């Protein structure tokens, strides 16, 4: 999970470029897009792009996150709405 709290979206900041990296993976296919910007409306645009990627891949939308915890298979937990 990314630090901004949205699944599949990470904020990338460097000397020359700032923006969001959107990644969606399903059944062996992976879609990635970089979206420049740091304004809150750019985050909303990144969420729309992520949702479009999921529809394109046929991935069901879920907020369940699976994290490895040293236990075989990891543990499921549901993220609290922000």
C-alpha positions in Angstrom: 0.0 0.0 0.0 1.3 3.5 -0.8 1.9 6.2 1.7 -0.9 8.4 0.3 -3.5 5.8 1.3 -4.8 4.8 -2.1 -4.3 1.3 -3.5 -2.1 1.2 -6.6 -1.1 4.9 -6.5 2.2 6.2 -5.2 3.6 9.7 -5.0 7.0 10.1 -6.6 9.1 13.2 -6.0 12.5 13.9 -7.5 14.6 16.9 -8.5 13.1 17.2 -11.9 9.7 15.6 -11.7 6.9 15.3 -9.1 3.7 13.3 -9.6 1.9 10.1 -9.2 2.7 6.6 -10.4 -0.4 4.5 -11.1 0.0 0.7 -11.3 -2.7 -1.9 -11.8 -1.9 -5.6 -12.1 -4.3 -8.5 -12.8 -3.9 -12.0 -14.2 -0.4 -11.5 -15.4 -1.1 -8.1 -17.1 0.3 -4.9 -15.7 -0.6 -1.3 -16.6 1.5 1.6 -15.4 1.2 5.4 -16.0 3.0 8.4 -14.6 0.9 11.5 -14.0 2.6 14.8 -13.2 1.3 17.1 -10.5 1.1 17.7 -6.8 -2.2 19.5 -6.5 -5.1 17.6 -4.7 -7.1 17.6 -8.0 -4.2 15.6 -9.6 -4.8 12.9 -7.0 -8.4 12.7 -8.0 -7.3 12.4 -11.6 -4.9 9.6 -10.6 -7.8 7.7 -8.9 -9.9 8.0 -12.1 -7.0 6.6 -14.2 -6.5 3.7 -11.7 -10.3 2.9 -11.9 -10.1 3.0 -15.7 -7.2 0.6 -15.6 -9.1 -1.8 -13.4 -12.1 -1.7 -15.7 -9.8 -2.3 -18.7 -8.3 -5.4 -17.1 -11.6 -6.7 -15.7 -10.3 -6.5 -12.1 -12.9 -6.3 -9.4 -12.6 -3.2 -7.3 -11.7 -3.9 -3.7 -10.1 -2.2 -0.7 -8.9 -5.5 0.8 -5.1 -5.5 1.3 -3.1 -8.6 1.8 0.2 -8.1 3.7 2.8 -10.7 4.5 3.2 -11.1 8.2 5.5 -14.1 8.5 2.5 -16.4 8.4 2.0 -18.5 5.3 -0.3 -16.7 2.8 -0.3 -13.4 4.7 -3.3 -11.9 6.5 -6.2 -10.0 5.2 -7.5 -6.8 6.7 -9.8 -4.1 5.6 -8.6 -0.5 5.4 -10.5 2.1 7.3 -12.1 4.8 5.1 -10.4 8.1 5.2 
